[in-house]
Amino acid sequence: MRNLPAPDSRRGLLPASVLLFTLAGLCVVRSLLPEGLVVDTWDPGGAQFAAFYLTLLGVGLLQQDDNARRFVCFASAPWLLLAVALVLTGGWGDRLFGLALFAFAGGLVGMLMGRGPSATRVAVSLAAGAAGAALLFPLEIALARAPREEARRALAEWSAAEKAYAREDIGVRLTAPEGWVILRPSSPYVPADPSTAVALVHAKTQARAVVRVEPDLQAGTLDEYLDAFAERWSSREPDLSVEGRGSVVLGPVKARRIDVAWVRDKVEYVGHAVAWRDASRTLALQTWHDAGAKTAGEEIDRLQEALSLSLPLSARIESSTGAAAAEMPQMTRRALELLVARQPEADLPTLFRQGLAAASVGFQRLGPDQARDMGEINRALYGGMPAADAAWMEDYVRRVRAAQATRPEEDARAMRVMAAAAGRLPEPSRARLRAILENAVTAAVQG
């Protein structure tokens, strides 16, 4: 036979079960709130378990069983102890949450404790419990949002106005993905380091990222560089350990990656460094985040995908200069480097036209001896051309000097005609032509 409570003691069972059912429903609603309304979403599994537990307690009370009444009172004890601890030791926000939890658990116990609760006591306890239940989740959401808002305001103080970063000399372009913020120099979010080119932080997860340029670390392989990088990193994080490494391809650039982990103030962190190299320096993308931060790893992957790498300027100049030298034997490598540096993406015919225009400007700054030599060389150049080519070339040069438009196919033809004519010159004359053109281009480019 069931252990039925006295009739007067049943007075609080139904209100108490309704209160438990209400809190169970609020748990489900809280778990369904989207990320835009709350700072942290709840795990659906945990919310469902809490709702099931509260529902189970409420169903037990509906059975009108005295053992169920005692069990619910006993189950409320941890809530009361937690509430007291929050009130006594927490900050003002934790204290408010503790009071709400105490009101809910205390109201529940007030309706169930004793064998004959009065109607007044049940009504007061129900009102207190309902108020506590109604305030629990708004307070939880507000308390979670407060530090996030404070962090947002602090981050705004160090946020750069730019949403994109580009440096042609290192071949790096980066448009910050949504949620990432480019930081102003000397921000407190990343350690100060002279190698820092640009630093970013992800506002929600607080993941950090730094692009580093280190021209003085060229010795050895990329793996040796990464070993030294990890050693310097460990000077700030003594518990840092290397967890793995591997190869990465970033657009046209082959890179190496190292993965690290450490613990600081009982919080686990993970980090990565991806390193690549051009002809004169080593570059690295360094990232790290709290291992418990949801989606931080995914956000770092998005950032790495947004990182657009081209061959660094030095490599592009080297490549373009080599190709141009084969098509323009009248130009020295130094003159071609100056021209390529002005417009690294220019094709060879365009580069030839720019070189002719620059030389035309530079000729005006040469001394009389060089001007006289250039006149003699020009006569030899044009004299060696077929008559039709010589007449056409004179007209083309006139238009370039007058800054008139030329068609790409005309630029290509002029480059071929001039290369052939230079190839027919005697070696001393060709060497003199190259030296004069270098002086003229240098004078024009460097002004």
Secondary structure, 3 states (H helix, E strand, C coil): CCCCCCHHHHHHHHHHHHHHHHHHHHHHHHHHCCCCCCCCCCCHHHHHHHHHHHHHHHHHHHCCCHHHHHHHHHHHHHHHHHHHHHHHHCCHHHHHHHHHHHHHHHHHHHHHCCCCCCHHHHHHHHHHHHHHHHHHHHHHHHHHHHHHHHHHHHHHHHECCCCEEEECCCCEEEECCCCEEEECCCCCCCCCCCCEEEEEEECCCCCEEEEEEECCCCCCCHHHHHHHHHHHHHHHCCCCEEEEEEEEEECCEEEEEEEEEEEECCEEEEEEEEEEECCCCEEEEEEEEECCCCCHHHHHHHHHHHEEECCCHHHHHHHHHHHHHHHCCCCCHHHHHHHHHHCCCCCHHHHHHHHHHHHHHHHCCCCHHHHHHHHHHHHHHHHCCCHHHHHHHHHHHHHHHCCCCCCHHHHHHHHHHHHHHHHCCCHHHHHHHHHHHHHHHHHHHHC
